[in-house]
């Protein structure tokens, strides 16, 4: 059995109430969660104090508390994990911003060449989160595509699988969302 199928099987068992499946699952997904966390943190400012391991542990605590999730697949799991990590980082940024009483905003570089703006520029993480929240009110699917592609690092195919739409639909939503976010973030 492939590891992807094994992970999906364990996720479904966990959804069915088997807590032991979660214990068996975590060693299989830990490396990918660590890669996700490292991707998130590589976009943060150089002096960011949250480490990848701490981010994974925060996300793990929140994942374990997911009681009503019917895990569909490995992709679904990593999409939810990415969403949780995004929320943790935004909360962390807000807390740091409050501590500094209006001090410097937390920056994050948009490394993907095709994303919202040039690689060298950076975007305020809180501004990006607020823009995504506004986009979600206009087009929920486009916001999910950005979340899955940018924050989870999923391919167009994996994003299409997670959203149960075609690759072409994801590519179109991705293009439209990038243009919308570019406009919002460069005003």
N, C-alpha and C positions, 0 to 999 in steps of 0.2 A: 504494500500500500504506500502511495506517495505521501510525503510529509504534508502536502497541502490537504489531501483527503483525510489524513490522520488528524490534523488540526481541526478540520471541519467536523469530523465525527465527534471529537472531544468537546467542541463548542456546543454541538447539539445535545450531547449527554449532559453538559453543564446546564444548558437551558432546561433540560428535563429534571433538574434538581440534583444531579449527581455531583456533589462537591469534590469528590475524589478526582473527577475528570479535570477540574480546575488545577489541582495540584500536579497532575500529569501534564497538563497543557503548558503551564508557565515555563518550564525549561525549554520547550519547543519554540515558544514565541519570544522569549527574552531577548535573543540577539536582534531580531527584527525591531522589537520595541526600542532597544538601545540605539539602533541605527536611526529610527525615527526621532528619538530624543536628540541624538547628536546632530541630525539635520536641522531641527528646530534651533538648537543652541548655537550652531555654526552661523546662524543668521543674526544672532544677538550681538550686542556690543562686546568688545574684548574683555571688559572687566565684570561681566555678568557673574554673579555669585552662585547661581543655581547650577548644579552639575547634572549631567545626563542621568546618572544613577538616581539622584534625588527626584528628578522629573519622572523617571520610570516608576519609582516607588509611590509617588503621589498619584500617578495615573493608575497604578495597580490597585491602590486602596479604593479609588473611585470605580474601577472596573469590577472589583469584587462586590461592591455595593449595588451593582446593576441587577435588580431583581426581576424586572419585567421585560428584559431583552430576550427575544427569540433569535439567537445567533444563527445566521443563515450560512455564513462561510468565513473563511480566513480573511477575505477582503473586507467583509462587513465588520469583523472584529478590529482590524487595523484602522478602518475608517473611524470607528467610535473611539479607539485609543488616540488617534490623531486629534479628534475633536476635543477630547479631555485634556490632552497636552496643550493644545491651543488655549483652552480656558484657564488652565493652571498658569501658563506664561502671562496671559493678559491680567489675571488676578495679581500675579507677582509684580508685574509692571505697575499696575495701579497702586499697589501697596507701597512700592518704592517711590512712586511719584508723590503719594501722600506724605511719606516720610520726609521728602525733600521740600514739601510745601510749595509745589509749583516749580520744582527744579527741572533739570534736563529730562526730556522724555526719553524713554527707552527706544533705541533704534534697532531695526532689523534690515539686513540687506536682502534684496530680492535677487537671489543668485541665478535663477533659471533665466536664460537668455530670452526666452519667449514670454516671460511674465509681464508684469505690468509696466515697469519702467527700466531704464538702463541699469546694468549690473552695479555700476559704481555708486549709484544713488541709494539712499536708504529711506525707509518708510517707518514712521512711528508705528509701533506694534498696536498701540491702542487705537490710532487712526485707522489702521487696516482692519482691526476688529470691528470698529464702528461702521466703516464702509461696508464690510461684509454683512453686518446686521441690517443695514439699509437695503443692500442688494437682496437679501433674503426676503424682505417685505415686498420687493418688486418681482423677483423671480427666484423662488426657493431652489429650483434645480440648478440654476447657474451658481448660486452660492455654494451648494453642495459640491458642484464640480470643482470650484476653486479650492474648497476645503480638502477634497480628496486628492486633487492633482498637486496643489502647492504644499499643503501641510502634511499630507500622508505620503506624497511622492509616488502616487499610483500612476501607472501608464494610462493612456486613453482607453485601452482595452479593459484594464482592471477597473477603471472608473465606470465604464459602460456596464460591466458585470455587476458592480456594486449597486448601481442605480437602476439596473434592469432596463436599459435603453441601448440604442445602437451606438457604435463607435462614432458614426457621423454626427449624431445628435450631441454627443459629448464634445466632439471637436468644434461644432458650431457654438455650443454653450460656452466653451472655454474661450473661444475667440471673442465672443460678445462680452463675457464677464471681464476679460482682461481690458478691453477697450473702456468699459464702464468704470472699472476700478482706476484705470490710468487717469481718466477725467476727474474722478472724485479725489484722488490722492495728489493731483498736481494743481489743484485750484489755488 
